[in-house]
Amino acid sequence: MAFGLFFVLDIYHLFLRFFGNYVDRDGIKKFFLNDRLCSKKYIPMFLFVSGTFFGTLLQLFFIINGEPQQEGFMEHISEWILLFSAFVMLISTLKVSTSPNFRDSRKITVLLILAIAAGLFFLFGEEISWGQRVFGFESFGIFKQYNYQHETNLHNFFNPMFTLLYPLVGMSSFVIFCIFWFFKKGQSDLIDLFLPPPSLFFLTFIMACTAYMGHSEIYEELVYVFALLYSIRILVCLSSPKIDPGIQTPTS
């Protein structure tokens, strides 16, 4: 038993030496756990841990229990995350005027944040069928006749397309993010603010993998988690900016 323990420890030390010799640990840490715009150093770690944890947890849930029931309890609870994320984005607009990094682009920054908030509100409205699931009223007209779920929303008119649309959105978004993360040149505060940070790399990777299932409840749940973490990061970056030394802050 003692021999086995020494063998395991030796393998462990060999792995550490190999990892140290061939892997740039500082580079990996800088890539995943650094945010050029945020002075709160815990934010990249929070995003990395929470995004990876919830992404992995939902994947394990799928492996163990199978695909969650569509329109089930989990979806009805988690869809409210979209509403909360939209409110977080609205609060972020109040912080733009106090952030020195966006002094020259305040108007476009506010407009982009409002556009994202409106998109989240729209998704939330679609998920609750614009109140039908909350208040229980009957669908009517074309919604009752042509909607695949007979609900007062738009997205269920296109259910057969989701088999192709989910993989297209999931994989293409991950590829686009990777292009910016690994190949972008120069630094733009506006791009860095709205581009998901590399700390969400594994979450977006898991999202891309689950998107291949087509109309997947797991993918939708991951989108909700992503929206929440994404909105929190923008709010913190604007509330606690990492000020460029070259920027002169106004004095009273």
Secondary structure as UniProt FT lines:
FT   HELIX           2..22
FT   HELIX           25..32
FT   TURN            36..37
FT   HELIX           42..65
FT   TURN            70..71
FT   HELIX           73..78
FT   HELIX           80..93
FT   TURN            94..95
FT   HELIX           96..98
FT   HELIX           100..102
FT   TURN            103..104
FT   HELIX           106..127
FT   HELIX           129..131
FT   HELIX           132..135
FT   HELIX           141..146
FT   TURN            148..149
FT   HELIX           155..157
FT   HELIX           159..161
FT   HELIX           162..183
FT   HELIX           189..194
FT   HELIX           198..200
FT   HELIX           201..211
FT   TURN            212..213
FT   HELIX           217..239
FT   TURN            245..246
//
